[in-house]
Amino acid sequence: MKHRVFCLGLLLVSLPLSSVWAATLDQNLKQATAIQSDAAKSQQQVDRLSEQTQQLLQEYNRLLTDSDYQKHYLDELRQRENAQRQEIASLNRQLESVRYTQQKMGPLLKTMLAALEQFVVLDLPFHHQQRINGLLGLRTKIEDGNLPISQKYRLLMEAFQIEMDYGNTMEAYRDRVNVQGKTLSVEVLRVGRIALFYQSLDGKQSAMWNKAIRDWQPLDESYHYAILNGIRVAKNQLAPQLLNLPIPTVEEQKL
């Protein structure tokens, strides 16, 4: 009987101890689970911080790269700015030179035009009114302040070239001349700038322009045929040939 009581007592003592161990084990398991959860969270934070660190490192490298690019870009901009400044300075110098040239060219063009006008007035009177009108129109353009100096120069050179070309050509054309107060329809023959003739339409009157008296000088009828042939040659109605025409001497041409 005593033996049973002792066993029962031992059993009663054992039961509280088992409960304590179970509670302790459960608590330990909970702590371990919490530690693992905290560890996982810590690892996540570490991973997140590591990822942020990598992003910051990449951003830093990008900024370094951008900084180098910006530096090179700024250097290039400075070079372009310096080149543009030099070009502007060069253009300003050219502009000053152009202004100086314009100041000198204006009076020069007017002088050249006046010389050309005098030359045409004193020249053989072929297409006389047409040439005079052309020069009057040219003077209006030369005196136009809105017309560029380059265009004025070009127009003047074209006028000079036209007058020069007359010296290398031969032509015949129909015109009306004043002979002894009467207007006569004639065929005019121009031989360069050397001589100017006319012949009446019936072929019975011929004359040569005399610079000395600045009038038409009648020619002997022996020249009628030569002048007629000259007119035909100028109009391509006859093959080129030697013409027996009265040509003024050099002294007479200078008058």
Buried (B, 14 or more C-beta within 10 A) or exposed (E): EEEEEEEEEEEEEEEEEEEEEEEEEEEEEEEEEEEEEEEEEEEEEEEEEEEEEEEEEEEEEEEEEEEEEEEEEEEEEEEEEEEEEEEEEEEEEEEEEEEEEEEEBBEEBBEBBEEBBEEBEEBBBBBEEEBBEBBEEBBEEBEEEEEEBEEBBEBBEEBBEEBEEBEEEBBBBEBEBEBEEEEBEBBBBBBEBBBBBBBBEEBEBBBBBBBEEEEBEEBEEEBBEBBBBBBBBBBEEEEEEEBEBBEBEEEEBEE
